[in-house]
Amino acid sequence: MRKLMAALLAAVACSHAPPRETRAMETEAERQRLFELPAAILHKEARELMARADWEGARARLDAYLTKAPDEVSALFDAGWVAERLGNARAAADLYAGALKQDPGNAGAAVNLARLQPTSAESETVLRAALRKAPDEPRLLNALAAALRSQGELTTRPRWRGGSSNGTLATATAYRILAAVEADRGKAAPGPSRR
């Protein structure tokens, strides 16, 4: 019985030998394989890895994709999202800014970049720039309303201008934003009271 246990122990010990030093070569081979793949395949694989929350694998494929197509808006946006998931907010902001440079009206990139800004005033600047290209985009209007609310410039109850016969809001822009936000939520926007 002792001989059998010794043989079994020796077999187990041999099967758990330390790994060989081929990890660096495997990584370099994988990197070379990624650069040889067509760009569309890289983006598809990155999306699949993102769906499985494999952020490192998705980052590697998106990096390879962006070396082939550096101005691709959807890849820049996806790379920004992956950078956020990996905890690199600065890189994510740079990637979202790159997506906005290529497509200034990209609502997803604008909202995410605004969310990463340190102040609500900077968020407002990003959102207003995107709204110039896509003025009726509800996600941008909603994000701008949130930024204005955080600054105290937009409340959920409209402020009426004193002495006005038609009861208009203090700023027409604030009313338009509030109306768009309320319409997006499925509620009727508050209008001037009719007497």
N, C-alpha and C positions, 0 to 999 in steps of 0.2 A: 504494500500500500504506500509505503514511503517512497519507493522508487517511482510509482505512478504519480504521486503528488509532485515530486521533484521534476519529472518530465513535463507535467502539465504547467508547472510554474515556469520552467525554462521556455516552453512554447509561448506562453503569454508574454513573458518578458521580451522575447524576440519580436513578437508582433507589435509591440509598442516601442519600437526603436525611435529615437528622436528624428524629426523630419529632416530631409536633406536640404541643403542650401540652394534650392532651385526656385524659391519664391520670387526673387528679383528677376530671374530669367523668365518665369511664367508671367509676371506682370508686364515685362517689356514685350513679350510675345503677344499678350492680350492687347496691349496698346497698339502694336503694329497691325494686328488683325482688325481692330476697330477702324484704323485709318484706311484700310483697304476696302471696307464695306461701303456700299452706296449710301448717300446721305439720307435718302428716304427710309432705308432699313434702320439706320442709326436712330432716327427720330421715332420710328415705330417701336424699336426695342426700348428706348428711353421712356416712352409713354407706358409701355407694359411694366417696366420696372418701377415707375412712379406709382402705378396702380397697386403694386405689391409692397410699397413703402421701402423699396431698396434704393435709398437716396444716393449712396456712393456709386452703385452701378449706373444709375440714371445720369449722375453727374459726369461720369467718364464718357458715356455715349453722347451726351449733349456737348461736352467739350470737343469731342472729335467731330461732331456735326457742325459746330460753330466754326471750326477751322476750315471747313469746306464751304459753308454758307454763313458768313459772319453777320449778314444783314437780315436774316430770316426772323421775322417778328415773333412767330409762334415759338420758335426755339429759344429766343432770348427770354420770352415770358416764362417758358417752362424751366429754363436754367435759373431764372430768378426765384421761382417757386422752390426749386430743389435747394438752392443756396439758403433760402429761408428755413427750410426743414432741417438743414445741416447746421443751423445756428449762425450763419454768416450774413447778418443784415446789411452790412456795407456792400458786399458783393451783390446781394440781391437788389439793392437800390440801384447800383450801377447797371445791372442787367435790365431792370425795368426802365431805367432812363434810356438805355440803348434801344429798347423796343419802342419807346415813345418818340425817339429821334427818327426812327423809320416810319412809324405810324402815329402821328400826334393825337389822333382821336381814339386810340386803343383804350377802351374803358377798363379792362382788367389790369393793364399795366399802370394806368393812371391811379386807379383806386389803391392798388397795392403799394405803389411808390408814395402816395399821399399818406398811407397808413404808417409807413416807415419813417416819415419825416419827424424831426424832434419837436416841432411846434405846429399848432393848428394853423398859424399864419402861412407857414411854408406849405402845408397841405393844401390850403386854399389856393395858393399860387399854382401848384401843380394841377389841381382840378380845374381851375378857370382856364388854364392854357389848353387842356384837353377839351373843355366845353366849347372853345372857339371853333374846334374842328367837328365836334359832334354835339351840337347844342341841345338836342332832344333826347340824349341818352339818359335813361332814368337812373342807372347805377351811378353815373357821374353827378347827377343832380342830388341824389340821396346822400352821397358822400360829401358833397359841398354843403348841403344843409346840416349834416352832422358836424362838419368843421366850423360852420358859422355858429351853430348852437354851442359848441365848446368854447367859442370866443365870446358868447353872450350876445351876439349880434342877431340871432334868429331864435325866437321862442316858439313854442308850440301854439300859443295864442297870439294872433296878429296884433300888432300895435297900430292903432288908427291915428292918423294925423289929425291933430286938433283943428277945428274950424273948417274942415273940408266938407263940402256939401255932399259929395258922393262917398265919403268914408273910405278912401283908398289907403293902402298901407304906406308906411313911411318911405319905403323904397319899392319901386316896381319890381326890381330884381328879386327882392326877398319874397314878395308875393308869388312870383312865378316859380321860384324854387319850392316854396311851401306847397303851392298848388300841385306841382309835379310830384312831390313826395307823397302828399295825401292821395293823389290819384293812383300812384303806384301801389299804395297800401289798400286801395279799394274804397276809400272814403271820399266823400265830396269835399272839396276844398272850401274853407269858409269864405264867403263872399261878402260884399258890402250889404248892410242891412237896408232894406227898402221900407220907407215909412209912408 
